[in-house]
Amino acid sequence: MYAVVMYDASDAPSERRVVTHGQYASAAAALAAAHEVIEAHLSLSLTAGLSAVDAYEEWRQSGDVPSIVARAGVAPVQFDPFAFARTRAQELHRRA
């Protein structure tokens, strides 16, 4: 079992509240959910006309930052939301 948890990047570190986005039976499903959280925010920013760099920075400062928590003895999932967001912003910007 995997959980995708996230916090709002605009909250001060001392005030961050981690909330559960969802529970998933597989690592692939959890990873897809974490990607969707980031992609949704980036897509809105890019649709508003921001560059890839600006969309990434806007997400980094005010978006939901997901992470994946392995539960019940399952293998951990390596996921860097910042690296994913930076790369994905470039990919989405090229498609726009």
C-alpha positions in Angstrom: 0.0 0.0 0.0 1.2 3.5 -0.9 0.0 6.9 0.2 0.4 10.1 -1.7 0.7 12.9 0.8 1.3 16.6 0.1 1.8 20.0 1.5 1.1 23.5 0.2 4.5 25.1 -0.8 3.2 28.5 0.1 2.9 27.6 3.8 5.9 28.5 6.0 7.9 25.3 6.8 6.8 25.6 10.5 3.2 25.8 9.5 3.0 23.1 6.8 0.3 20.6 7.2 0.7 17.3 5.4 -2.6 16.0 3.9 -3.3 12.6 2.3 -4.2 12.9 -1.3 -5.0 9.2 -1.7 -4.1 5.5 -1.0 -2.9 3.3 -3.8 -2.3 -0.5 -4.1 0.7 -0.1 -6.4 3.7 2.1 -6.7 2.8 2.9 -10.3 -0.6 4.2 -9.3 0.9 6.3 -6.5 3.5 7.7 -8.9 0.8 8.5 -11.5 -1.3 10.3 -8.8 1.8 12.3 -7.6 2.5 13.3 -11.2 -1.1 14.4 -11.8 -0.9 16.7 -8.8 2.1 18.5 -10.3 0.9 18.4 -13.9 -2.5 20.0 -13.1 -0.8 23.0 -11.5 1.8 23.4 -14.3 -0.8 23.1 -17.0 -2.8 25.9 -15.5 0.2 28.1 -15.3 1.3 27.3 -18.8 -2.2 27.9 -20.1 -2.0 31.4 -18.5 1.0 32.1 -20.7 3.9 31.5 -18.3 7.2 30.2 -19.5 8.3 26.7 -18.4 10.7 28.3 -15.9 8.1 30.6 -14.5 5.5 27.8 -14.3 8.0 25.7 -12.4 8.8 28.6 -10.0 5.2 29.3 -9.5 4.5 25.7 -8.6 7.6 25.6 -6.4 6.4 28.6 -4.4 2.6 28.0 -4.2 1.8 24.5 -5.5 1.0 21.3 -3.8 4.2 19.2 -3.2 3.4 15.5 -3.3 5.5 12.7 -1.9 4.9 8.9 -1.8 4.9 7.0 1.5 5.3 3.2 1.4 3.2 1.5 4.0 2.8 -2.1 5.2 6.3 -3.2 4.4 6.2 -2.5 0.6 9.3 -1.3 -1.2 9.8 2.5 -1.1 9.4 4.6 -4.3 12.0 7.1 -5.3 10.3 10.3 -6.4 11.7 13.8 -6.4 8.8 16.2 -7.0 11.0 19.1 -7.8 13.0 17.3 -10.5 9.8 15.9 -12.0 8.2 19.4 -12.0 11.2 21.1 -13.6 11.4 18.5 -16.4 7.6 18.2 -16.9 7.2 22.0 -17.2 9.7 22.0 -20.1 7.9 19.0 -21.7 4.4 20.6 -21.3 5.7 24.0 -22.6 7.0 22.4 -25.8 3.6 20.9 -26.4 1.7 24.2 -25.9 
